[in-house]
Amino acid sequence: MPEPSIPVACPSCGVALDPPPDRTRRCPRCRRRIIVRHLEGRAIYLTEAAVEVFEAERQHEIDEQRWSRERQAWLRLAQRVGAPADRRRRLMAAPVTVASVKASRGLYLVAAERAVRAARRDKRWAEVAQIRRRQAGALYEETGAHPPPSDEVVTLYREGVIATLRKLAQVSRTAELVGAACCQACRVDDERVFRIADEIPTPRLPHVGCPRGLCACDWWPALADAAKKPRRRRAPTSSSPADPGARGPSTPGSR
């Protein structure tokens, strides 16, 4: 048997509404508007005066969910760069507000700067590259990832690119650009080889005008430096059976 429907009454005068309205309409008795809102699959019936409060509470719930996601993301990044665990725990336990999101963001950025300074001092270029690129990506996503990226984001990203090149310079004088397929500039540079010493002062990545803002291109060590020199052939010897010149002139009897 079908479950009995829950009685619905006008929020203004209390008269039973049968059938319940599925959209906003006036009460048949008091003629006041019954505002219908839907939340999590169920209908809610409100007076006009209660709509503003309902919408404000609903928006606050949406904001809290977004703030919670943002705070968790910043704290995960902070953990990766060695931010103090006790500060991360305190921020995670704090009420979900704009202030707690900003504090988590600030904790990450300060810890990232500290980690980059330590890695740069020890010439751990791969670590510098990873931190800076991740930091640039996080700040770019924060603004909606709408190109072009800000000067701050580009500067951080290029610092990561330079660190990658410095790492490659330890094994090669040249680097191969592995271009993505997101735009013409990225495709044109694909598989091109450049001198690292020329790239470090003015890095070309991220490509200007790339529709992604921060293109997915990267640097690999070029194989040209590792190419082997061609082998020199050994001088033939008279005893070498593989050398046709080692045989004497043919004679009629030898045919």
Secondary structure as UniProt FT lines:
FT   TURN            11..13
FT   STRAND          25..26
FT   TURN            28..30
FT   STRAND          33..39
FT   TURN            40..41
FT   STRAND          42..46
FT   HELIX           48..80
FT   TURN            81..82
FT   HELIX           85..93
FT   HELIX           98..121
FT   TURN            122..123
FT   HELIX           125..142
FT   TURN            143..144
FT   HELIX           151..168
FT   TURN            169..171
FT   STRAND          174..178
FT   HELIX           184..188
FT   TURN            189..191
FT   STRAND          192..195
FT   HELIX           196..199
FT   TURN            200..201
FT   TURN            208..209
FT   TURN            211..212
FT   STRAND          218..221
FT   HELIX           223..226
FT   TURN            238..239
FT   TURN            241..242
FT   HELIX           244..246
FT   HELIX           252..254
//
